[in-house]
């Protein structure tokens, strides 16, 4: 997973951390409750929103193609806060993975938002659409990357890749973000390639693709969000 950090902010954080004897870490791959350790002074919270799913496709007519766009990735948010500003039992919500676009031509599902109370929030990416069987040369856009959420450092998500096709040739869109599902190219008759799932927190799933005579297929699912917390005690 990516861990973007501002240089000045990182230096300040390390300087603060040098005054403390203990680091207490917690990670969340599923929703839960954040427990504040006794004596904590500061806390570093990082959130990744869930990734969108890739578009599924219907079967491709002979000499035509179908393709799906990739799902957009979730956003990233982080904050370095006084422990006094964090409640003893903050609710941690991990954004769900966007569902794969269904076989037959379904749009990928949107990723869910990840949050620690209302302190730090990272939004989810949008699912990838799909295009019906066609011999025309045109693309189908990927799902939008997440907008920025709540926190001191905010990054939007990456958009999903565009699917493309011309006559019996087709290409599916990559999933957005690091670890996004990989798009595929088909050129021979009756080929079908399903979408791939996102593999890192917040990554988007790729779209499915079929060349002339190829069958219907589902896109790839996005990856769920994630939360990392470090307490300075």
C-alpha positions as CSV (number, residue, x, y, z in Angstrom):
1,X,0.0,0.0,0.0
2,X,1.2,3.5,-0.5
3,X,2.1,5.7,2.5
4,X,2.3,9.3,1.3
5,X,4.0,11.6,3.9
6,X,4.8,15.3,3.7
7,X,8.5,15.9,4.4
8,X,8.1,18.7,7.0
9,X,5.3,16.9,8.7
10,X,7.2,13.6,8.9
11,X,10.2,15.4,10.4
12,X,8.0,17.0,13.0
13,X,6.4,13.7,13.8
14,X,9.7,12.0,14.3
15,X,10.9,14.8,16.6
16,X,7.8,14.5,18.7
17,X,8.1,10.7,18.9
18,X,11.7,10.9,20.2
19,X,10.3,12.2,23.5
20,X,8.3,9.1,24.1
21,X,9.4,5.6,25.4
22,X,6.7,3.4,23.9
23,X,4.9,3.0,20.6
24,X,1.6,1.2,20.6
25,X,0.3,0.1,17.2
26,X,-3.1,-1.1,16.0
27,X,-4.2,-2.0,12.5
28,X,-7.8,-2.6,11.3
29,X,-8.6,-4.7,8.2
30,X,-12.2,-4.9,9.5
31,X,-14.4,-2.5,11.5
32,X,-13.9,-2.3,15.2
33,X,-13.2,0.0,18.2
34,X,-10.1,1.9,18.8
35,X,-8.8,1.6,22.4
36,X,-6.6,4.4,23.8
37,X,-3.7,3.1,25.9
38,X,-3.1,4.6,29.3
39,X,-0.6,7.5,29.3
40,X,-0.9,8.1,25.5
41,X,0.1,11.6,24.5
42,X,-0.1,11.7,20.7
43,X,-1.6,9.5,18.0
44,X,-0.9,9.0,14.3
45,X,-4.0,7.8,12.3
46,X,-4.0,6.7,8.6
47,X,-7.0,5.6,6.6
48,X,-7.5,4.1,3.1
49,X,-10.9,4.1,1.6
50,X,-12.3,1.0,-0.2
51,X,-11.7,0.6,-4.0
52,X,-14.4,0.4,-6.6
53,X,-15.2,-2.8,-8.6
54,X,-14.5,-3.2,-12.3
55,X,-17.2,-3.4,-14.9
56,X,-18.7,-6.7,-16.0
57,X,-19.6,-7.5,-19.6
58,X,-22.2,-9.2,-21.7
59,X,-21.2,-11.6,-24.4
60,X,-19.6,-10.2,-27.6
61,X,-21.3,-10.7,-30.9
62,X,-19.2,-12.1,-33.7
63,X,-16.7,-9.5,-35.1
64,X,-17.5,-7.2,-32.2
65,X,-16.2,-6.7,-28.6
66,X,-17.3,-5.8,-25.1
67,X,-15.3,-4.3,-22.3
68,X,-15.5,-2.9,-18.8
69,X,-13.7,0.1,-17.2
70,X,-11.6,-0.3,-14.1
71,X,-12.8,0.7,-10.6
72,X,-11.4,3.9,-9.0
73,X,-9.3,3.6,-5.9
74,X,-10.1,4.9,-2.5
75,X,-8.7,8.1,-1.0
76,X,-6.1,8.4,1.7
77,X,-6.3,10.6,4.8
78,X,-4.0,10.9,7.8
79,X,-3.6,13.1,10.9
80,X,-1.2,13.4,13.9
81,X,-3.3,14.4,16.9
82,X,-3.1,15.0,20.6
83,X,-4.4,11.9,22.4
84,X,-6.7,14.1,24.4
85,X,-8.7,14.8,21.2
86,X,-9.4,11.1,20.7
87,X,-12.2,9.4,22.7
88,X,-11.5,6.3,24.6
89,X,-13.6,4.1,22.3
90,X,-13.6,5.7,18.8
91,X,-15.6,3.7,16.3
92,X,-13.4,2.4,13.4
93,X,-15.2,1.8,10.1
94,X,-13.2,0.0,7.4
95,X,-14.6,0.8,3.9
96,X,-16.0,-2.2,2.1
97,X,-14.6,-3.4,-1.2
98,X,-16.6,-2.4,-4.2
99,X,-18.3,-5.5,-5.6
100,X,-17.3,-6.9,-9.0
101,X,-19.6,-5.8,-11.9
102,X,-21.9,-8.7,-12.6
103,X,-21.5,-11.0,-15.6
104,X,-23.9,-9.9,-18.3
105,X,-23.0,-6.2,-18.1
106,X,-23.1,-5.0,-14.5
107,X,-21.4,-1.8,-13.3
108,X,-18.9,-2.3,-10.5
109,X,-19.9,-1.4,-7.0
110,X,-18.5,1.7,-5.2
111,X,-16.0,1.3,-2.4
112,X,-17.0,2.3,1.1
113,X,-15.6,5.1,3.3
114,X,-13.1,4.3,6.0
115,X,-13.1,6.4,9.2
116,X,-11.9,6.7,12.8
117,X,-14.9,8.5,14.4
118,X,-15.2,11.8,12.7
119,X,-11.5,12.6,13.1
120,X,-10.0,11.0,10.0
121,X,-12.1,9.9,7.0
122,X,-11.0,8.5,3.6
123,X,-13.7,8.1,0.9
124,X,-14.3,5.1,-1.4
125,X,-13.7,4.9,-5.1
126,X,-16.4,4.5,-7.8
127,X,-17.2,1.4,-9.7
128,X,-16.3,0.9,-13.3
129,X,-19.0,0.9,-16.0
130,X,-19.2,-1.3,-19.1
131,X,-20.1,-1.0,-22.8
132,X,-22.5,-3.2,-24.9
133,X,-21.2,-5.3,-27.7
134,X,-20.1,-3.2,-30.6
135,X,-17.8,-3.1,-33.7
136,X,-17.2,0.7,-33.3
137,X,-13.8,2.1,-32.1
138,X,-14.5,3.8,-28.8
139,X,-13.6,3.7,-25.1
140,X,-15.5,3.4,-21.9
141,X,-14.2,5.4,-18.9
142,X,-13.1,3.9,-15.7
143,X,-14.7,4.7,-12.3
144,X,-13.8,8.0,-10.6
145,X,-11.1,8.0,-7.9
146,X,-12.4,9.0,-4.5
147,X,-12.6,12.7,-3.5
148,X,-10.6,13.9,-0.6
149,X,-12.0,13.2,2.9
150,X,-11.2,14.5,6.4
151,X,-7.7,14.9,8.0
152,X,-4.5,16.9,7.9
153,X,-3.0,15.2,4.9
154,X,-5.5,14.3,2.1
155,X,-5.0,12.5,-1.2
156,X,-7.8,11.7,-3.7
157,X,-8.1,8.2,-5.2
158,X,-6.8,7.2,-8.7
159,X,-9.3,6.8,-11.4
160,X,-9.9,3.4,-13.0
161,X,-8.4,2.8,-16.4
162,X,-10.4,3.2,-19.6
163,X,-11.5,0.1,-21.6
164,X,-11.1,0.3,-25.3
165,X,-12.2,-1.7,-28.4
166,X,-12.3,-1.7,-32.2
167,X,-14.1,-4.4,-34.2
168,X,-13.2,-7.7,-32.7
169,X,-10.4,-6.4,-30.6
170,X,-10.9,-5.4,-27.0
171,X,-9.0,-4.1,-23.9
172,X,-10.3,-3.8,-20.3
173,X,-9.5,-1.0,-17.9
174,X,-7.0,-1.4,-15.1
175,X,-8.1,-0.9,-11.5
176,X,-7.1,2.4,-10.0
177,X,-4.2,2.8,-7.6
178,X,-1.3,0.7,-6.5
179,X,-2.3,-3.0,-6.5
180,X,-5.2,-2.3,-8.9
181,X,-6.4,-5.3,-11.0
182,X,-4.7,-5.5,-14.3
183,X,-6.6,-4.9,-17.6
184,X,-6.3,-7.4,-20.4
185,X,-6.2,-7.4,-24.2
186,X,-8.1,-9.9,-26.4
187,X,-7.7,-10.2,-30.2
188,X,-8.5,-13.7,-31.2
189,X,-12.1,-14.9,-31.8
190,X,-14.2,-16.0,-28.8
191,X,-11.8,-14.9,-26.1
192,X,-13.1,-13.8,-22.7
193,X,-11.0,-12.5,-19.7
194,X,-12.6,-11.8,-16.4
195,X,-11.6,-8.8,-14.3
196,X,-9.0,-9.1,-11.6
197,X,-9.5,-8.1,-8.0
198,X,-7.6,-5.2,-6.4
199,X,-4.8,-6.6,-4.2
200,X,-3.7,-3.7,-1.9
201,X,-5.9,-1.7,0.5
202,X,-8.2,0.7,-1.5
203,X,-7.2,-0.5,-5.0
204,X,-9.8,-0.8,-7.7
205,X,-10.7,-4.0,-9.6
206,X,-10.2,-4.2,-13.4
207,X,-12.9,-4.6,-16.0
208,X,-13.7,-7.7,-18.0
209,X,-13.2,-8.0,-21.8
210,X,-14.4,-10.3,-24.6
211,X,-13.6,-10.5,-28.4
212,X,-16.1,-11.5,-31.1
213,X,-18.0,-14.6,-29.9
214,X,-16.6,-14.4,-26.4
215,X,-18.9,-15.0,-23.4
216,X,-20.2,-12.8,-20.6
217,X,-18.0,-12.3,-17.6
218,X,-17.7,-10.5,-14.3
219,X,-15.3,-7.6,-13.5
220,X,-12.9,-7.7,-10.6
221,X,-13.8,-6.6,-7.1
222,X,-12.1,-3.7,-5.5
223,X,-10.0,-4.1,-2.3
224,X,-11.3,-3.1,1.1
225,X,-10.0,-0.1,3.0
226,X,-7.5,-0.2,5.9
227,X,-6.7,1.7,9.1
228,X,-3.2,2.1,10.8
229,X,-2.9,3.7,14.2
230,X,0.3,4.5,16.2
231,X,0.1,5.8,19.8
232,X,3.0,7.6,21.3
233,X,3.0,6.9,25.1
